[in-house]
Amino acid sequence: MTAKYFIGIDIGGTKMAAGLVTRNGKILLRRKVRTPSKCTKKVFLSAVINLVRELIAEGDLTLKDIAGIGIGIPGVIDPVHGKVLLITNLPLSGINLAAELRKTFKLHITVGNDANIAALGEHRSGLGKNAENIVNISVGTGVGGGLIINGRLVTGSFFAGGELGHMIVQMDGPKCTCGKKGCLEAFAGRWAIEKAIRAGIAKGEKTVITKYAQGKLKSIKSKALRKALDKHDPLVTRVIKEAAKALGEACVSIMHIIDPEYIILGGGVIEACGDYMLPLIRKAAESDTFLSTVSGCIIAKSSLGDDSIILGAAASASQGR
Ligand SMILES: [Zn+2]
């Protein structure tokens, strides 16, 4: 009998979520735990193993019912071998994550960059279903990207492709984590939004965000940003408008290079502030008269939300199975 289910895992810097997914791409069960912080490789691996075991037990299943496990994780990943080439915040650089987990689960295991995997999820189950060319932009702490071209996920010749967050949208603009200046992420990543807000406060700009973030201005939750937007807070509104404009300009470049059917935006910042940002992003993109005449590209908020990585990871594990 063919195993019926796949497990999709979304590993983030603060949380890990796993879903039991059917062959038709339906999530039957989910589990979410905190990602162990500042831990060893061994502690991290056992946390992932426990998460999978708990999910299987909750579904009253055994390993025989599972056809494969897919993982989406931030970092530069070699998806062919399931190896983590480069990752910050987790003790996994240089580790073959698929091979490590196969020692416990004798199953087909795939690993991919989280924003790449989210693009796969959008292509299989989201707005980009049946589309040939789609681009995913995940706007969270950082900004990730994923490209589906001619129906296939494109990761590049050296697995570092699709990093849309490091597309330069302003020469000599604000400094990015990558060392360059003016990257999309340096405007739209949550770290950049937080930094711009702190700079505004230091200059004496009035804002309600200090109250909503409970004084924790080093890491401002996306929901606090949303609340401040709803109150028409001038500082947060200005910074979010800048982020939306940068995303709009990035969309223009993406449309010129790839001309996709959809550009799908997701991630914590978009989940919380997308309703406000999307019209501004579209406005910036539509200012290109050439594209507005030729392209029918739809810029939209993800309909899958957080589930895009779980579904994409399951889809990646199901390929050829
Ligand atoms: Zn950068």
Residues whose N, C-alpha, C, O or C-beta is under 5 A from the ligand:
A	BS01	ZN	G165 H166 C176 T177 C178 K180 C183
